Amino acid sequence: MALHFDLAHTVIIVVALVVTKFFMIVTGLVTDEERKQVSWNMILAYFIVVLFVNAVWEH
């Protein structure tokens, strides 16, 4: 049962990160150069999203 729980958590994290990246590209928070490289904006956004999902996710 725990494997399904971890798999669901992983899927939710991945979807949240994809949505975050799409949102940042659409709103222009990330430039074309930053999309192809590692940027601090993306790292910070990913960190906040993962932190939020893990804080909300009940174990």
Distance bins in CASP14 RR format, pairs under 12 A and 6 or more apart:
PFRMAT RR
TARGET T0000
AUTHOR 0000-0000-0000
RMODE 2
METHOD distances of the structure
MODEL  1
1 7 0 0 0 0 0 1 0 0 0 0 0
1 8 0 0 0 0 0 1 0 0 0 0 0
2 8 0 0 0 0 0 1 0 0 0 0 0
2 9 0 0 0 0 0 1 0 0 0 0 0
2 59 0 0 0 0 0 1 0 0 0 0 0
3 9 0 0 0 0 0 1 0 0 0 0 0
3 10 0 0 0 0 0 1 0 0 0 0 0
4 10 0 0 0 0 0 1 0 0 0 0 0
4 11 0 0 0 0 0 1 0 0 0 0 0
5 11 0 0 0 0 0 1 0 0 0 0 0
5 12 0 0 0 0 0 1 0 0 0 0 0
5 57 0 0 0 0 1 0 0 0 0 0 0
5 58 0 0 0 0 0 1 0 0 0 0 0
5 59 0 0 0 0 1 0 0 0 0 0 0
6 12 0 0 0 0 0 1 0 0 0 0 0
6 13 0 0 0 0 0 1 0 0 0 0 0
6 57 0 0 0 0 0 1 0 0 0 0 0
6 59 0 0 0 0 0 1 0 0 0 0 0
7 13 0 0 0 0 0 1 0 0 0 0 0
7 14 0 0 0 0 0 1 0 0 0 0 0
8 14 0 0 0 0 0 1 0 0 0 0 0
8 15 0 0 0 0 0 1 0 0 0 0 0
8 53 0 0 0 0 0 1 0 0 0 0 0
8 57 0 0 0 0 1 0 0 0 0 0 0
8 58 0 0 0 0 0 1 0 0 0 0 0
9 15 0 0 0 0 0 1 0 0 0 0 0
9 16 0 0 0 0 0 1 0 0 0 0 0
9 50 0 0 0 0 0 1 0 0 0 0 0
9 53 1 0 0 1 0 0 0 0 0 0 0
9 54 0 0 0 0 1 0 0 0 0 0 0
9 56 0 0 0 0 0 1 0 0 0 0 0
9 57 1 0 0 1 0 0 0 0 0 0 0
9 58 0 0 0 0 0 1 0 0 0 0 0
9 59 0 0 0 0 1 0 0 0 0 0 0
10 16 0 0 0 0 0 1 0 0 0 0 0
10 17 0 0 0 0 0 1 0 0 0 0 0
10 50 0 0 0 0 0 1 0 0 0 0 0
10 53 0 0 0 0 0 1 0 0 0 0 0
10 54 0 0 0 0 0 1 0 0 0 0 0
10 57 0 0 0 0 0 1 0 0 0 0 0
11 17 0 0 0 0 0 1 0 0 0 0 0
11 18 0 0 0 0 0 1 0 0 0 0 0
11 53 0 0 0 0 0 1 0 0 0 0 0
11 57 0 0 0 0 0 1 0 0 0 0 0
12 18 0 0 0 0 0 1 0 0 0 0 0
12 19 0 0 0 0 0 1 0 0 0 0 0
12 49 0 0 0 0 0 1 0 0 0 0 0
12 50 0 0 0 0 0 1 0 0 0 0 0
12 52 0 0 0 0 0 1 0 0 0 0 0
12 53 1 0 0 1 0 0 0 0 0 0 0
12 54 0 0 0 0 0 1 0 0 0 0 0
12 56 0 0 0 0 1 0 0 0 0 0 0
12 57 1 0 0 1 0 0 0 0 0 0 0
13 19 0 0 0 0 0 1 0 0 0 0 0
13 20 0 0 0 0 0 1 0 0 0 0 0
13 46 0 0 0 0 1 0 0 0 0 0 0
13 47 0 0 0 0 0 1 0 0 0 0 0
13 49 1 0 0 1 0 0 0 0 0 0 0
13 50 1 0 0 1 0 0 0 0 0 0 0
13 51 0 0 0 0 0 1 0 0 0 0 0
13 52 0 0 0 0 0 1 0 0 0 0 0
13 53 1 0 1 0 0 0 0 0 0 0 0
13 54 0 0 0 0 1 0 0 0 0 0 0
13 56 0 0 0 0 0 1 0 0 0 0 0
13 57 0 0 0 0 1 0 0 0 0 0 0
14 20 0 0 0 0 0 1 0 0 0 0 0
14 21 0 0 0 0 0 1 0 0 0 0 0
14 46 0 0 0 0 0 1 0 0 0 0 0
14 49 0 0 0 0 0 1 0 0 0 0 0
14 50 0 0 0 0 0 1 0 0 0 0 0
14 53 0 0 0 0 0 1 0 0 0 0 0
15 21 0 0 0 0 0 1 0 0 0 0 0
15 22 0 0 0 0 0 1 0 0 0 0 0
15 49 0 0 0 0 0 1 0 0 0 0 0
15 53 0 0 0 0 1 0 0 0 0 0 0
16 22 0 0 0 0 0 1 0 0 0 0 0
16 23 0 0 0 0 0 1 0 0 0 0 0
16 45 0 0 0 0 0 1 0 0 0 0 0
16 46 0 0 0 0 1 0 0 0 0 0 0
16 47 0 0 0 0 0 1 0 0 0 0 0
16 48 0 0 0 0 0 1 0 0 0 0 0
16 49 1 0 1 0 0 0 0 0 0 0 0
16 50 1 0 0 1 0 0 0 0 0 0 0
16 51 0 0 0 0 0 1 0 0 0 0 0
16 52 0 0 0 0 1 0 0 0 0 0 0
16 53 1 0 1 0 0 0 0 0 0 0 0
16 54 0 0 0 0 0 1 0 0 0 0 0
16 56 0 0 0 0 0 1 0 0 0 0 0
16 57 0 0 0 0 0 1 0 0 0 0 0
17 23 0 0 0 0 0 1 0 0 0 0 0
17 24 0 0 0 0 0 1 0 0 0 0 0
17 42 0 0 0 0 1 0 0 0 0 0 0
17 43 0 0 0 0 0 1 0 0 0 0 0
17 45 0 0 0 0 1 0 0 0 0 0 0
17 46 1 0 1 0 0 0 0 0 0 0 0
17 47 0 0 0 0 0 1 0 0 0 0 0
17 48 0 0 0 0 0 1 0 0 0 0 0
17 49 1 0 0 1 0 0 0 0 0 0 0
17 50 1 0 0 1 0 0 0 0 0 0 0
17 52 0 0 0 0 0 1 0 0 0 0 0
17 53 0 0 0 0 1 0 0 0 0 0 0
18 24 0 0 0 0 0 1 0 0 0 0 0
18 25 0 0 0 0 0 1 0 0 0 0 0
18 45 0 0 0 0 0 1 0 0 0 0 0
18 46 0 0 0 0 0 1 0 0 0 0 0
18 49 0 0 0 0 0 1 0 0 0 0 0
19 25 0 0 0 0 0 1 0 0 0 0 0
19 26 0 0 0 0 0 1 0 0 0 0 0
19 45 0 0 0 0 0 1 0 0 0 0 0
19 46 0 0 0 0 0 1 0 0 0 0 0
19 49 0 0 0 0 1 0 0 0 0 0 0
19 53 0 0 0 0 0 1 0 0 0 0 0
20 26 0 0 0 0 0 1 0 0 0 0 0
20 27 0 0 0 0 0 1 0 0 0 0 0
20 29 0 0 0 0 0 1 0 0 0 0 0
20 30 0 0 0 0 0 1 0 0 0 0 0
20 41 0 0 0 0 0 1 0 0 0 0 0
20 42 0 0 0 0 1 0 0 0 0 0 0
20 43 0 0 0 0 0 1 0 0 0 0 0
20 44 0 0 0 0 0 1 0 0 0 0 0
20 45 1 0 1 0 0 0 0 0 0 0 0
20 46 1 0 0 1 0 0 0 0 0 0 0
20 47 0 0 0 0 0 1 0 0 0 0 0
20 48 0 0 0 0 1 0 0 0 0 0 0
20 49 1 0 1 0 0 0 0 0 0 0 0
20 50 0 0 0 0 1 0 0 0 0 0 0
20 52 0 0 0 0 0 1 0 0 0 0 0
20 53 0 0 0 0 0 1 0 0 0 0 0
21 27 0 0 0 0 0 1 0 0 0 0 0
21 28 0 0 0 0 0 1 0 0 0 0 0
21 29 0 0 0 0 0 1 0 0 0 0 0
21 30 1 0 0 1 0 0 0 0 0 0 0
21 34 0 0 0 0 0 1 0 0 0 0 0
21 35 0 0 0 0 1 0 0 0 0 0 0
21 39 0 0 0 0 0 1 0 0 0 0 0
21 41 0 0 0 0 0 1 0 0 0 0 0
21 42 1 0 0 1 0 0 0 0 0 0 0
21 43 0 0 0 0 0 1 0 0 0 0 0
21 45 1 0 0 1 0 0 0 0 0 0 0
21 46 0 0 0 0 1 0 0 0 0 0 0
21 49 0 0 0 0 1 0 0 0 0 0 0
22 28 0 0 0 0 0 1 0 0 0 0 0
22 29 0 0 0 0 0 1 0 0 0 0 0
22 30 0 0 0 0 0 1 0 0 0 0 0
22 35 0 0 0 0 0 1 0 0 0 0 0
22 42 0 0 0 0 0 1 0 0 0 0 0
22 45 0 0 0 0 0 1 0 0 0 0 0
23 29 1 0 0 1 0 0 0 0 0 0 0
23 30 0 0 0 0 1 0 0 0 0 0 0
23 41 0 0 0 0 0 1 0 0 0 0 0
23 42 0 0 0 0 0 1 0 0 0 0 0
23 45 0 0 0 0 1 0 0 0 0 0 0
23 46 0 0 0 0 0 1 0 0 0 0 0
23 49 0 0 0 0 0 1 0 0 0 0 0
24 30 1 0 1 0 0 0 0 0 0 0 0
24 31 0 0 0 0 0 1 0 0 0 0 0
24 34 0 0 0 0 1 0 0 0 0 0 0
24 35 0 0 0 0 1 0 0 0 0 0 0
24 39 0 0 0 0 1 0 0 0 0 0 0
24 41 1 0 0 1 0 0 0 0 0 0 0
24 42 1 0 0 1 0 0 0 0 0 0 0
24 43 0 0 0 0 0 1 0 0 0 0 0
24 44 0 0 0 0 0 1 0 0 0 0 0
24 45 1 0 0 1 0 0 0 0 0 0 0
24 46 0 0 0 0 1 0 0 0 0 0 0
24 48 0 0 0 0 0 1 0 0 0 0 0
24 49 0 0 0 0 0 1 0 0 0 0 0
25 31 0 0 0 0 1 0 0 0 0 0 0
25 32 0 0 0 0 1 0 0 0 0 0 0
25 34 0 0 0 0 1 0 0 0 0 0 0
25 35 1 0 0 1 0 0 0 0 0 0 0
25 36 0 0 0 0 0 1 0 0 0 0 0
25 39 0 0 0 0 0 1 0 0 0 0 0
25 41 0 0 0 0 0 1 0 0 0 0 0
25 42 0 0 0 0 1 0 0 0 0 0 0
25 45 0 0 0 0 0 1 0 0 0 0 0
26 35 0 0 0 0 0 1 0 0 0 0 0
27 41 0 0 0 0 0 1 0 0 0 0 0
27 45 0 0 0 0 0 1 0 0 0 0 0
28 34 0 0 0 0 1 0 0 0 0 0 0
28 35 0 0 0 0 1 0 0 0 0 0 0
28 41 0 0 0 0 0 1 0 0 0 0 0
29 35 0 0 0 0 0 1 0 0 0 0 0
29 39 0 0 0 0 1 0 0 0 0 0 0
29 40 0 0 0 0 0 1 0 0 0 0 0
29 41 1 0 0 1 0 0 0 0 0 0 0
29 42 0 0 0 0 1 0 0 0 0 0 0
29 44 0 0 0 0 0 1 0 0 0 0 0
29 45 1 0 0 1 0 0 0 0 0 0 0
30 36 0 0 0 0 0 1 0 0 0 0 0
30 37 0 0 0 0 0 1 0 0 0 0 0
30 38 0 0 0 0 0 1 0 0 0 0 0
30 39 1 0 0 1 0 0 0 0 0 0 0
30 40 0 0 0 0 0 1 0 0 0 0 0
30 41 1 0 1 0 0 0 0 0 0 0 0
30 42 1 0 0 1 0 0 0 0 0 0 0
30 43 0 0 0 0 0 1 0 0 0 0 0
30 44 0 0 0 0 0 1 0 0 0 0 0
30 45 0 0 0 0 1 0 0 0 0 0 0
30 46 0 0 0 0 0 1 0 0 0 0 0
31 37 0 0 0 0 1 0 0 0 0 0 0
31 39 0 0 0 0 1 0 0 0 0 0 0
31 41 0 0 0 0 1 0 0 0 0 0 0
31 42 0 0 0 0 0 1 0 0 0 0 0
32 39 0 0 0 0 0 1 0 0 0 0 0
33 39 0 0 0 0 1 0 0 0 0 0 0
33 41 0 0 0 0 0 1 0 0 0 0 0
33 42 0 0 0 0 0 1 0 0 0 0 0
34 40 0 0 0 0 1 0 0 0 0 0 0
34 41 1 0 0 1 0 0 0 0 0 0 0
34 42 1 0 0 1 0 0 0 0 0 0 0
34 43 0 0 0 0 0 1 0 0 0 0 0
34 45 0 0 0 0 0 1 0 0 0 0 0
35 41 0 0 0 0 0 1 0 0 0 0 0
35 42 0 0 0 0 1 0 0 0 0 0 0
36 42 0 0 0 0 0 1 0 0 0 0 0
37 43 0 0 0 0 0 1 0 0 0 0 0
38 44 0 0 0 0 0 1 0 0 0 0 0
38 46 0 0 0 0 0 1 0 0 0 0 0
39 45 0 0 0 0 1 0 0 0 0 0 0
39 46 0 0 0 0 0 1 0 0 0 0 0
40 46 0 0 0 0 0 1 0 0 0 0 0
40 47 0 0 0 0 0 1 0 0 0 0 0
41 47 0 0 0 0 0 1 0 0 0 0 0
41 48 0 0 0 0 0 1 0 0 0 0 0
42 48 0 0 0 0 0 1 0 0 0 0 0
42 49 0 0 0 0 0 1 0 0 0 0 0
43 49 0 0 0 0 0 1 0 0 0 0 0
43 50 0 0 0 0 0 1 0 0 0 0 0
44 50 0 0 0 0 0 1 0 0 0 0 0
44 51 0 0 0 0 0 1 0 0 0 0 0
45 51 0 0 0 0 0 1 0 0 0 0 0
45 52 0 0 0 0 0 1 0 0 0 0 0
46 52 0 0 0 0 0 1 0 0 0 0 0
46 53 0 0 0 0 0 1 0 0 0 0 0
47 53 0 0 0 0 0 1 0 0 0 0 0
47 54 0 0 0 0 0 1 0 0 0 0 0
48 54 0 0 0 0 0 1 0 0 0 0 0
48 55 0 0 0 0 0 1 0 0 0 0 0
49 55 0 0 0 0 0 1 0 0 0 0 0
49 56 0 0 0 0 0 1 0 0 0 0 0
50 56 0 0 0 0 0 1 0 0 0 0 0
50 57 0 0 0 0 0 1 0 0 0 0 0
51 57 0 0 0 0 0 1 0 0 0 0 0
END
